[in-house]
Amino acid sequence: LDVPGQLTRMSGNALRFVLNGEVIETEVTDPTRTVLQFLREDVGLKGTKEGCAEGDCGACTVVLLEVDRDGDGVDLRTVNACIQFLPTLDGKELLTVEGLRSKDGALHPVQRAMVAEHGSQCGFCTPGFVMSLFALYRSNAEPSRRDIDDALAGNLCRCTGYRPIIAAAQSMYDDTDDWQPAEHLALLQEVERDELLEINADGRRFFAPRDIGSLAELYEARPHASLLAGGTDIGLWVTKQYRELNTIIYTGRVRELLEQRVSATHIVIGAAVSLSDAIPAIVAHYPGLDEMFRRFASPPIRNAGTLGGNIANGSPIGDSMPALMVLGASLVLRKGVGQRELALDEFYRAYQENELQPGEFVAGVRIPLPLSLIHI
């Protein structure tokens, strides 16, 4: 986890990302402006709705695409636009319900299935359901009923009773779409950035470093900054508590924090690894936790939220910590060029108080393998 920082900066406040197949560049005037606000108020894409503004109802569900870890493919996942900050889109692709139409203007198979099965009544929640179903359509060619239920676990509907929506999920595979992965990969490679992103908007700062050395340097110099990972907690500070965050350091682009591996003795998970990626790695060795993790938030929250952020924020609804304490997990803590390891059950002092020193952050989580798998 010790890589020297290189604070090469991108000039200006401009973000570059792909929106529904088109490369766009936009200036940032507020680092905590949400993706939902941008879509509805700045570019007039009104299909994405606000229901709860806290990632619960799914009316704002959109799909994010990124270049995968190997660099030759595309990862596609749902997230909640209402708590995703706009600067986190830099170098990614955003798909909304308006972007699902075929090149000839025809509805996507998911949309056609929702129409045919009468899956919409008042319509408010429908775009979010469509985006969750689209992600399932693209990632699972033969989903079971449980797979469908899990994929829709983050979407709420007050009208339909869900039966017609489930029917749409089962029939949407009757048609094919014109999805071209190579086209999306080429666009993502066009907007990808390898340098530090720094935004200064009327004195409010947003940093997105690429390596752990740069992150450590930035945070040691700015220990009062807010560390942002998935935003599933911090987003609510803005949308519900109306806090103004003056300095944000985003960890979601730090290469080392996105790594996970299995050593001879431990599962090692970087602090910025999403819950959706971390959970399978844990369940593979501790299958008894599968049911607990299925009930852990919703797919869009698990896709954005991170195991390291869940632990570091110490939320009383952070369901991962009790199980990890039982497993004997420990944390890798980094400050500047130094790091230390601390048992998770020694990390918390009291309610949302922990042992982190100013400028120190959680860099990774180490979970012991079951004794039966350790070869001494």
C-alpha positions in Angstrom: 0.0 0.0 0.0 3.0 2.3 -0.1 3.3 4.0 -3.5 4.8 7.5 -3.8 2.3 10.3 -4.6 2.5 12.3 -7.8 0.3 15.3 -7.5 -0.2 16.0 -11.2 -3.2 18.2 -11.5 -5.9 18.6 -14.1 -6.5 22.3 -14.8 -9.9 24.0 -14.2 -13.1 22.7 -12.9 -14.2 20.8 -16.0 -15.5 17.2 -15.7 -15.5 14.9 -18.7 -17.7 11.9 -18.9 -20.1 10.1 -21.2 -23.8 10.8 -20.9 -26.1 8.4 -22.8 -23.4 7.7 -25.4 -22.2 11.3 -25.9 -19.0 12.7 -24.4 -19.7 15.9 -22.5 -17.7 18.4 -20.5 -19.3 20.5 -17.8 -18.1 23.0 -15.2 -18.6 22.3 -11.5 -19.8 25.2 -9.4 -20.8 23.0 -6.4 -18.8 19.8 -5.6 -21.8 18.4 -3.7 -24.3 18.9 -6.5 -25.9 15.6 -7.0 -26.2 13.6 -10.3 -30.0 13.9 -9.9 -29.9 17.7 -9.7 -27.6 17.8 -12.7 -29.9 15.5 -14.8 -33.1 17.3 -14.0 -32.0 20.9 -13.6 -29.0 21.3 -15.8 -29.6 19.1 -18.8 -33.4 18.6 -18.6 -33.5 14.8 -18.4 -36.6 14.5 -16.3 -37.0 10.7 -16.5 -34.9 10.2 -13.3 -37.1 11.1 -10.3 -36.5 12.1 -6.7 -38.6 10.2 -4.2 -36.6 10.0 -0.9 -33.3 11.8 -1.5 -31.5 9.2 0.6 -31.1 6.1 -1.6 -34.1 4.1 -0.3 -36.9 4.2 -2.9 -35.0 3.7 -6.2 -36.9 6.3 -8.3 -33.6 7.9 -9.2 -31.8 4.7 -10.2 -29.3 5.2 -13.1 -26.5 3.0 -14.5 -22.8 3.8 -14.3 -20.2 2.2 -16.6 -16.5 2.1 -16.0 -13.5 0.4 -17.6 -12.9 -2.8 -15.7 -9.8 -3.7 -13.7 -8.2 -5.5 -16.7 -8.7 -2.5 -18.9 -10.3 -4.3 -21.8 -14.0 -4.5 -20.7 -16.8 -2.5 -19.1 -18.3 -2.8 -15.6 -22.0 -1.8 -15.5 -23.9 -1.1 -12.2 -26.9 0.7 -10.9 -26.5 3.6 -8.4 -28.8 6.1 -6.8 -28.4 9.5 -8.5 -29.9 11.3 -5.5 -26.8 10.8 -3.3 -24.1 10.5 -6.0 -22.0 13.7 -6.2 -21.5 15.0 -9.7 -17.7 15.1 -9.7 -17.6 11.4 -9.1 -18.7 10.9 -12.7 -15.4 12.1 -14.1 -14.1 9.5 -16.5 -17.2 7.3 -16.4 -20.4 6.8 -18.4 -23.8 7.6 -17.2 -26.9 5.9 -18.6 -30.4 7.2 -17.9 -33.8 5.9 -19.0 -33.7 8.3 -21.9 -30.5 6.6 -23.2 -32.0 3.1 -23.5 -33.7 3.7 -26.9 -32.2 1.9 -29.8 -30.4 3.8 -32.5 -33.5 3.8 -34.6 -35.5 5.3 -31.7 -37.3 2.1 -30.7 -37.9 1.2 -27.1 -35.5 -1.1 -25.4 -36.7 -4.7 -24.8 -37.0 -3.9 -21.0 -39.2 -0.9 -21.8 -41.3 -2.9 -24.2 -41.7 -5.7 -21.6 -42.9 -3.2 -19.0 -45.5 -1.8 -21.5 -46.7 -5.3 -22.5 -47.0 -6.6 -19.0 -48.7 -3.4 -17.6 -45.8 -2.9 -15.2 -46.5 0.8 -14.8 -49.5 2.6 -13.2 -48.8 6.1 -11.8 -45.3 5.9 -13.5 -43.3 7.7 -10.9 -41.2 4.7 -10.0 -41.1 3.2 -13.5 -37.8 4.7 -14.8 -35.9 3.4 -11.8 -37.4 -0.1 -12.2 -36.5 0.1 -15.9 -32.8 0.9 -15.1 -32.6 -1.9 -12.5 -34.1 -4.3 -15.0 -31.7 -3.1 -17.7 -28.7 -3.8 -15.5 -30.1 -7.3 -14.9 -30.7 -7.8 -18.6 -27.2 -6.9 -19.4 -25.5 -9.0 -16.6 -27.6 -12.1 -16.3 -29.1 -13.9 -19.3 -31.1 -16.4 -17.3 -32.0 -15.0 -13.9 -33.9 -17.0 -11.4 -36.9 -15.5 -9.5 -34.6 -14.9 -6.6 -32.1 -13.1 -8.9 -35.0 -10.9 -10.2 -36.1 -10.1 -6.6 -32.6 -9.3 -5.5 -32.0 -7.0 -8.6 -35.2 -5.1 -7.7 -34.6 -4.9 -4.0 -33.7 -1.2 -4.2 -36.9 -0.2 -6.0 -40.2 0.6 -4.3 -43.6 0.8 -6.0 -46.9 1.7 -4.4 -49.2 0.8 -7.3 -48.6 -2.5 -9.0 -48.0 -5.0 -6.3 -44.9 -5.9 -8.2 -46.4 -8.9 -10.0 -46.5 -7.3 -13.5 -43.0 -5.9 -13.0 -41.7 -9.4 -12.2 -43.6 -10.6 -15.3 -41.7 -7.9 -17.4 -38.4 -9.1 -15.9 -39.2 -12.7 -17.1 -40.3 -11.7 -20.6 -37.8 -8.9 -21.4 -35.4 -11.5 -22.8 -37.8 -12.3 -25.7 -36.2 -9.4 -27.6 -32.5 -8.4 -28.1 -31.0 -5.0 -28.0 -28.2 -3.3 -30.1 -25.7 -3.1 -27.2 -22.1 -2.8 -28.5 -19.6 -3.1 -25.6 -16.7 -2.0 -27.8 -18.4 1.4 -28.4 -18.8 2.0 -24.7 -15.2 0.9 -24.0 -13.9 3.3 -26.6 -15.8 6.2 -25.2 -14.7 5.4 -21.6 -11.1 5.3 -22.8 -11.6 8.7 -24.4 -12.6 10.4 -21.2 -10.4 8.4 -18.8 -8.0 10.5 -16.7 -4.8 9.4 -15.0 -4.0 12.6 -13.1 -5.3 14.1 -10.0 -8.7 15.8 -10.4 -8.8 19.1 -8.4 -11.9 21.4 -8.4 -12.0 24.8 -6.7 -15.5 26.2 -6.7 -15.6 29.5 -4.8 -13.2 28.2 -2.1 -14.9 24.8 -1.8 -12.4 22.1 -2.9 -12.8 18.6 -4.4 -9.8 16.3 -4.9 -9.8 12.9 -6.6 -6.3 11.4 -6.4 -5.2 8.3 -8.4 -2.7 6.7 -6.0 -2.5 6.1 -2.2 0.6 8.3 -1.8 -1.2 11.3 -3.2 -4.3 10.5 -1.1 -2.1 10.3 2.0 -0.3 13.6 1.2 -3.6 15.4 0.5 -5.3 14.2 3.7 -2.3 14.8 6.0 -2.2 18.4 4.8 -6.0 18.7 5.1 -7.1 16.5 8.1 -10.4 18.2 8.4 -11.5 17.3 4.9 -14.4 14.9 4.3 -13.2 11.6 2.8 -15.8 10.5 0.2 -16.1 6.9 -1.0 -19.5 5.7 -2.2 -21.4 8.6 -0.7 -24.1 6.4 0.8 -23.6 8.1 4.2 -22.0 11.4 3.2 -24.7 12.0 0.5 -27.3 12.2 3.2 -25.3 14.8 5.1 -26.0 17.1 2.1 -29.5 16.0 1.1 -31.0 15.6 4.5 -28.8 17.6 7.0 -28.0 20.4 4.5 -24.4 20.5 5.5 -21.9 22.4 3.4 -18.8 20.4 2.8 -15.9 22.7 2.2 -13.2 20.2 1.3 -13.8 16.7 -0.1 -11.2 14.1 -1.0 -12.6 11.3 -3.1 -11.1 7.8 -2.7 -13.0 6.1 -5.5 -10.2 6.5 -8.0 -7.2 5.4 -5.8 -5.8 2.3 -7.5 -4.5 0.6 -4.4 -7.7 1.1 -2.5 -9.6 -0.7 -5.2 -7.6 -3.9 -5.0 -8.6 -7.1 -3.2 -6.8 -10.4 -3.0 -6.5 -13.6 -0.9 -3.2 -14.2 0.8 -2.1 -17.4 2.5 -3.8 -16.3 5.7 -6.2 -13.4 4.9 -8.8 -11.9 2.7 -7.4 -8.4 2.0 -9.9 -5.8 0.8 -9.0 -2.2 -0.2 -11.0 0.5 1.5 -12.6 1.7 -1.7 -13.7 -1.7 -2.9 -17.5 -1.6 -3.3 -19.7 -3.8 -1.1 -20.9 -5.6 -4.3 -17.3 -6.7 -4.9 -16.2 -7.2 -1.3 -19.2 -9.3 -0.2 -18.7 -12.2 -2.7 -15.0 -12.4 -1.6 -16.1 -12.8 2.0 -19.0 -15.2 1.4 -16.8 -17.4 -0.7 -14.9 -18.3 2.5 -17.7 -17.7 5.0 -20.9 -18.9 3.2 -22.9 -18.6 6.4 -22.9 -14.9 5.9 -24.6 -15.0 2.6 -28.1 -14.5 3.9 -27.0 -11.6 6.1 -25.3 -9.8 3.2 -28.4 -10.4 0.9 -30.3 -8.2 3.4 -27.5 -5.6 3.5 -28.9 -2.5 1.8 -30.0 -2.7 -1.9 -28.0 -3.3 -5.1 -27.5 0.4 -5.9 -26.3 1.1 -2.4 -24.0 -1.9 -2.4 -22.7 -0.9 -5.8 -21.7 2.6 -4.6 -21.0 2.0 -0.9 -17.7 0.6 0.2 -16.6 -1.8 3.0 -13.9 0.7 4.2 -16.4 3.6 4.3 -19.0 1.5 6.1 -16.3 0.8 8.8 -14.7 4.3 8.9 -18.0 6.2 9.2 -19.1 3.9 12.0 -22.8 4.4 11.3 -25.0 2.6 13.8 -26.6 0.8 10.8 -23.3 -0.4 9.5 -24.2 -4.1 9.4 -20.8 -5.3 8.4 -18.9 -4.5 11.6 -20.3 -7.1 14.0 -19.7 -10.0 11.6 -16.2 -8.8 10.8 -15.4 -8.4 14.5 -16.5 -12.0 15.1 -14.2 -13.1 12.3 -11.2 -11.3 13.9 -10.8 -8.6 11.1 -8.2 -5.9 11.4 -7.7 -2.6 9.7 -4.8 -1.2 7.8 -4.5 2.5 8.8 -2.4 5.0 6.8 -1.1 8.4 7.6 1.5 10.1 5.4 4.1 7.5 4.5 3.4 5.4 7.6 0.8 2.8 8.3 -0.3 0.5 11.2 -2.6 -2.3 11.8 -5.4 -2.3 14.4 -7.9 -4.9 15.3 -11.5 -3.9 14.3 -12.8 -4.5 17.8 -10.3 -2.0 19.1 -11.2 0.7 16.5 -14.3 2.2 18.1 -14.2 4.2 21.3 -17.8 5.2 21.5 -20.8 6.2 19.3 -19.2 7.3 16.0 -15.9 7.8 17.7 -12.8 5.9 16.6 -9.0 5.6 16.9 -8.2 7.4 13.7 -5.6 10.2 14.2 -6.0 13.5 12.3 -5.0 12.9 8.7 -5.2 9.1 9.1 -7.5 7.0 7.1 -8.6 3.4 6.6 -6.6 1.9 3.7 -7.8 -1.7 3.9 -9.5 -4.5 5.7 -7.8 -7.8 6.6 -10.1 -10.8 7.4 -8.5 -14.1 8.6 -9.2 -17.1 6.5 -11.0 -20.0 8.2 -8.4 -22.1 10.0 -9.2 -25.0 7.8 -7.8 -23.1 4.8 -4.6 -21.8 6.4 -1.5 -23.9 5.7 1.2 -23.3 8.2 
